Amino acid sequence: MSHWFLISTLLAFLSLDVAAVGQFMVCRPIVVGPLVGWFLGHPDIGLEMGALIELIWIGDLPVGAHLPMDLMMLSGVSVAFACELLGTKYPNEAVMTYALGMTIPLAALSTEVDIFISKFNVRWVHLAQRMALSGHFRTFAWINWFVLLELLIKGFVVAAVSLTLVHFTSGLFFLFTTILNGKVIEGLYYAHWLLLALGCSAVIDLLVEKKTAVYLILSIVTIMGLAIFYHMQGVYLVSIALCVGFALALFYMGKGEKNG
């Protein structure tokens, strides 16, 4: 992977947005995916994978002691790996599904690393408190900068290790496809659309109520009708259907609040 260092550095800086600096949401998959894809010359693949990951895990929030999967690392590494496998004779949908499947365990491992570092950083808090009691108030600033550097290095190392590990699994992809005569590719292709349906259902479950379901159904029926005449691709149909359905749902809920 020729862009190994560049992507690792990019993901390291994006990881700071998760909990350390700004929290401008640039660490979300819908942003990380297209950004990594743009760096590697495939912004369309990055956008599609980023949107897919965002849809599936949109309801997994850091509430209380729960720490969700590292979606920033998942989207960045999976998009980079998918871009590496592109250009073969296999469909892009199958490549994206395989890249996502190989990266999920690494994203879960990255979350465990975050938990370990959070527990370790408690010691720095205790040190800062002791130094403050002794009158050394500048210790807080030094510890903040040290923890920031620590998180940056952690993001780089985890990204670099993840990119290296998934790179070595590319051989399995070509091995399975050769031995099983394309059956794996066919399964991965259809799994991509099943994952997209899963993500759409997760978003619909969060937003749509019984009163607004009719508007979502009407929007999907309308888009399906247009598809018959304009022969639009499936991924764009799903995106447009969701946008129209959400717009109608939000309009209906806003109208209800005004009447109330």
Stockholm file with secondary structure:
# STOCKHOLM 1.0

chainA/1-260         MSHWFLISTLLAFLSLDVAAVGQFMVCRPIVVGPLVGWFLGHPDIGLEMGALIELIWIGDLPVGAHLPMDLMMLSGVSVAFACELLGTKYPNEAVMTYALGMTIPLAALSTEVDIFISKFNVRWVHLAQRMALSGHFRTFAWINWFVLLELLIKGFVVAAVSLTLVHFTSGLFFLFTTILNGKVIEGLYYAHWLLLALGCSAVIDLLVEKKTAVYLILSIVTIMGLAIFYHMQGVYLVSIALCVGFALALFYMGKGEKNG
#=GR chainA/1-260 SS CTTHHHHHHHHHHHHHHHHTSCCCSTTSHHHHHHHHHHHTTCHHHHHHHHHHHHHHTTTCCCCTTCCCCCHHHHHHHHHHHHHHHTTSSSCHHHHHHHHHHHHHHHHHHHHHHHHHHHHHHHHHHHHHHHHHHTTCTTHHHHHHHHHHHHHHHHHHHHHHHHHHHHHHTHHHHHHHHHHTTTHHHHHHHHHHHHHHHHHHHHHHHHHCCTTTHHHHHHHHHHHHHHHHHHCCCHHHHHHHHHHHHHHHHHHHHHHHHHHC
#=GC SS_cons         CTTHHHHHHHHHHHHHHHHTSCCCSTTSHHHHHHHHHHHTTCHHHHHHHHHHHHHHTTTCCCCTTCCCCCHHHHHHHHHHHHHHHTTSSSCHHHHHHHHHHHHHHHHHHHHHHHHHHHHHHHHHHHHHHHHHHTTCTTHHHHHHHHHHHHHHHHHHHHHHHHHHHHHHTHHHHHHHHHHTTTHHHHHHHHHHHHHHHHHHHHHHHHHCCTTTHHHHHHHHHHHHHHHHHHCCCHHHHHHHHHHHHHHHHHHHHHHHHHHC
//
